[in-house]
Amino acid sequence: MTVTRTQVGIVGGGPAGLMLSHLLRRAGIDSVVVEARERSVIESTNRAGILERDSVRMLVDTGVSDRVLTDGHEHRGINLRFDGVNHLVNFQDLIGASTWLYPQTDVFIDLANAHDRDGGDVRFGVQDTDVADVTGQPRITYTDAEGTAHEIRCDILVGADGSRSITRAHVEGHTPYFKEYPFAWFGIMCEAPPSADELIYAHSERGFVLASQRTETVQRMYFQCDPHEKAENWSDDQIWAEMRARIAGQDGFELKEGPIFEKTVLPFRSFVCEPMRHGNLLLAGDAAHTVPPTGAKGLNLALADVRVLAEVLERHFGGEDGALDEYGPRALRRVWKAQHFSYWMTSMLHSVDGATDFDVKRQLGELSMVVGSERGSSYLAEAYTGWPED
Ligand SMILES: Cc1cc2nc3c(=O)[nH]c(=O)nc-3n(C[C@H](O)[C@H](O)[C@H](O)COP(=O)(O)OP(=O)(O)OC[C@H]3O[C@@H](n4cnc5c(N)ncnc54)[C@H](O)[C@@H]3O)c2cc1C
């Protein structure tokens, strides 16, 4: 067995783990990241795509990459579509903020490249990860692709290992706050031009549709489906017919269609683990919380967590007693706001089996209130573009 000694051992090399390690290196704190998947697999797995204003700043200001500013697309608002008409919620006019469409795959590529450039220790393709002694001197053990066993001894252990976290189980006595939804999202990637300047969040009695985007020639779209739906059971024609039926309206708006090259069913749940710390183990990102994708908060929350975590770790290693105690409560304030926003967007836009005419008309009334009032639209705009740093 090889043994490595480091200050911070990080399980998980997604956005949370890699960004944390990058921020720590800038602060002169060494870390080792272990990641179960191969780099090429993560680079080609489509996930989130919308970055809040502060997430973009973080990538640029901390020297990860400027590429987000050249290859990303600024979005100055979103369309809420209901009763067959698009209603633009213009973030710039309302609050002077934008979001950026920059795929998570690109965020990962930029972070991994920054680690290569700066000499970060990131170990991809590890197996059988385990952790121990989280209240003393924590250890991470794993096996590499050649079958060699490794141990990492650290002062602080960070669980950034996503929604199926193995580290979370070591937060003794935690409360798992959980909400299941009776639907999922059917996600597609297709070759087509964008359907509109801004993303479209569409309410219809047949269910929700999101016309998101990726590039000038590739689009990401979703429609609400049964959680047990099988992606392979849907032909391209069936998918477009369903999307057309949900988008149809008096304004004659149509989605731009094209060949579909990826179909996935995304699970849909809200989850928070409290507290986010046990002894010398701290959780970050999806390991500590997941949100339904309707508010586009998952990736942004992961980055916001590690901004706070890097700051308190710097103070901790600088000798400040009690700095680590601040992390969970500060991170959780934003997490619960994001939980509420994601839940609110979800319940306002999705249809539920057994919904009555009253339920549908109430949703339409709520959507009218949001788009018909500057304060209502600003509430959405502030949440969507991201709250100020904690
Ligand atoms: C399939 C999918 C699609 C999504 N789509 C959207 C979307 O459309 N819009 C949106 O806003 N959000 C979406 N999300 C959410 C968003 O991608 C996450 O919130 C974001 O990735 C969180 O970053 P993270 O670093 O906390 O976790 P992750 O990105 O999940 O990273 C965790 C990493 O830990 C690694 N890991 C796990 N277990 C171990 C172990 N035992 N040992 C070593 N490594 C381990 C994993 O391989 C993974 O790379 C999606 C999530 C998933 C899973």
The ligand as an ORCA input file, in Angstrom:
! r2SCAN-3c Opt
* xyz 0 1
  C     -27.551     12.772    -14.669
  C     -27.591     14.160    -14.101
  C     -28.075     15.202    -14.873
  C     -28.155     16.484    -14.339
  N     -28.674     17.472    -15.093
  C     -28.789     18.702    -14.564
  C     -29.372     19.734    -15.315
  O     -29.812     19.543    -16.434
  N     -29.471     20.968    -14.736
  C     -28.992     21.212    -13.446
  O     -29.082     22.346    -12.965
  N     -28.420     20.237    -12.727
  C     -28.325     19.009    -13.262
  N     -27.756     18.035    -12.535
  C     -27.204     18.386    -11.231
  C     -25.743     18.879    -11.321
  O     -25.077     18.227    -12.360
  C     -25.095     18.611     -9.951
  O     -25.781     19.403     -9.000
  C     -23.583     18.933     -9.915
  O     -22.884     18.024    -10.714
  C     -23.084     18.846     -8.471
  O     -21.679     18.828     -8.446
  P     -20.906     17.930     -7.369
  O     -19.454     18.145     -7.632
  O     -21.453     18.179     -6.037
  O     -21.321     16.436     -7.700
  P     -20.967     15.547     -8.973
  O     -20.865     16.382    -10.188
  O     -21.953     14.438     -8.988
  O     -19.525     15.009     -8.667
  C     -19.296     13.996     -7.715
  C     -18.151     13.146     -8.208
  O     -17.837     12.192     -7.202
  C     -17.498     10.985     -7.837
  N     -17.673      9.886     -6.876
  C     -18.834      9.383     -6.418
  N     -18.603      8.390     -5.548
  C     -17.254      8.269     -5.455
  C     -16.394      7.409     -4.728
  N     -16.886      6.449     -3.891
  N     -15.054      7.538     -4.884
  C     -14.554      8.494     -5.709
  N     -15.330      9.342     -6.444
  C     -16.659      9.220     -6.298
  C     -18.426     10.904     -9.023
  O     -17.942     10.062    -10.032
  C     -18.538     12.362     -9.454
  O     -17.655     12.680    -10.510
  C     -27.695     16.734    -13.032
  C     -27.185     15.684    -12.265
  C     -27.149     14.408    -12.775
  C     -26.645     13.297    -11.920
*
